[in-house]
Amino acid sequence: MTHAMQRRLLFIAIGLLGGVLIWMLVVWRPAGEEAGEASDGRLSTPPEGGGFSLVSYRGPVNLSDFHGKVVLLYFGYTWCPDICPTNLAMMSAALNEMRSDELAGVQGIFISVDPHRDTPQRLKAYVEYFHPQLLGLTGSDVEIAVTAGRYGAAYRPVKEDAEGQYAVDHTADTYIIDRRGKLVMALPHGSGVEALLAVIRSLL
């Protein structure tokens, strides 16, 4: 290889490295900081929220049924090994800290993202284990997907085994809806009892 060719290859390599560095500085963002997300992980353009019509063990349930109450909305499933129980335990602890007059103005809702396994009766037993003020809802695949989309929640089945059992990856935020039915906040998983209580009481 001639000296001139070596120099040419060196310049090409330097150019490629420079391009990579520019791309990393200008274009690339670490996971969790894609375009559209704020630095704290929240979407800079938040979801709209809105009404839904699903089913509980009591029959049809609409978000409008709870106008006048603060609604704590969570998407999960009863087979969830850790995230859902942790979140529902936090929600239960917050509700247990409230006075009876405060509690009367709050409704917790758990929407299953696993409608094929989570029946209304199974949801009843599951959520009421944590607190009687919680209500479990399900619906068709389309109804669940549309409702989750309105609130910016995501989910997907994973790890199906030979027996057809699977887990469901899902968003773990608690969506706070004010007494007029408007979505006001998505509280991140692990925020804590005091943070949840403060938000609820600010809306009562």
C-alpha positions, 0 to 999 in steps of 0.5 A: 500500500502506497503512502498516499493511499494510507493517508487517504484511508486515514482521512476517511476514517477520521471523517467517519469518526467525526460524523459519528460524534456529530450524530451522537451530539446532535441527533442521538438521545439516551433511552427515555429522552426521545423526542416528545418527552420532557427531561423527567420522562413525562410526555411534553404533549400529555394525553387527553384522557376522556370517557370510557365504557367498560364492565365490572362485576356489577355490570357496565361502568362509565367514567361519567358515573364518577363525576364529582369524585377524584378517580385514581386510574391504573392499568394492569392485570391480576397475574402481575407478579410485582408492579401491580401489587406494589402500586395497589398497596400504595393506593390502598395505604393512601386511601386508608389514611383518608378521613371518611368524608375524603374517602367518599369523594375518591374512586380507585379503578383498575383496568385490566390489560389482560381481558382474556384471563381477567374476568369481572369476578376475578377482578373483584376478588383481586382489587378488593383484597387491597381495598373495598374502594377499588373497582376492577374493569375489563372489556373487549380487546378493542375497548381496552386498547382505545381506553389505554390509548386515551391515557397514554398507557402502553402494554404488550403480552410477552414470554408465552410458554409452552402452556400458553401462559404469559406476562404483560408488560405495561405502563405503571403510572397512576392516572389522576382524574379530577371531579369533572372527569379531566385527566390532570396528572400521571403519577409515576410508579413508586411516587409514594403514599404521601405524594398520592395523598397530596394530589388527591387532597388538592383536588377534593 
